[in-house]
């Protein structure tokens, strides 16, 4: 292949995958949308380099990796801040920056959350699978050969045809990761007042067993008033299911599309980005909001992104 248009992977990190905003419309085939775990940060990363918001980027989990650029490139790191340096010099976060041909970018461990995004002007050129480039890790489909990238891989940089002016972020956007807001789920009435009170007042800790399929929670098991099996039905992204043991699971980007556990609650759309930044050992509490409030927060997040695009 032509290496001159690519990024050489010298080290792939813990789980680095090519992600975009996911593939909609295949749930009836049992394929969840997948996509970036923190879509909000992926969109911002793309805007920082002047890409359309839905271009594919490299999602890195807990540790980053080591990458050599085989052509001049304009890139940005978004999401949560990881230790990063370019040829030994600290590399900026949340802003576009140039990389010269032959330079090596080293991205170490996270300073806070779970995931960081490397966006490149032009995007990453990987084949589309079912109209998206997202990697579905569990099924080995999409992205770069359906898997996490590893040493020796070459990631092609995409075309500049659709790029526009990169944005600058002037005001920082603070996100409170210690609270995740929810609305009532379809089976909320299977939980009595005490269970609900515990669910939204006690904190939860993220289990080591968490993945892109589901964020498993421990530390505050809750019980339903009757048997925990319900009829199999669709599971949306962000639904919080409670299996028999009482430890909730937040269905995540590679969730199964149907299931038979009751759904006590749903994470609001605006807080899905927080779920994508939860790492094992993190603690937080749930906060119940109305559907109207959830919708208002979603619109506020969209307006924030639009406001970035309208900056000169």
Secondary structure, DSSP 8 states (H G I E B T S, - for coil): --GGGEEEEEE--SS-EEE-S---S-GGGT------TTHHHHHHHHHHTT--TT--EEEEESEEEEEEESS-EEEEEEES-EEEEETTEE--SSS-EEE-TT-EEEEEEESSSSEEEEEETT-B----BTTB---BTTTTBSTTTTS---TT-EEEB--STT--------S-----TTEEEEEE-TTGGGS-HHHHHHHHHS-EEE-TT--SSEEEEES-----SS-SEEEEEE--TTEEEE-TT--EEEE-TT--SEEEEEEEEEE-GGGHHHHTT--TT-EEEEEE--HHHHHHHHHHHHHHHHHHHT--
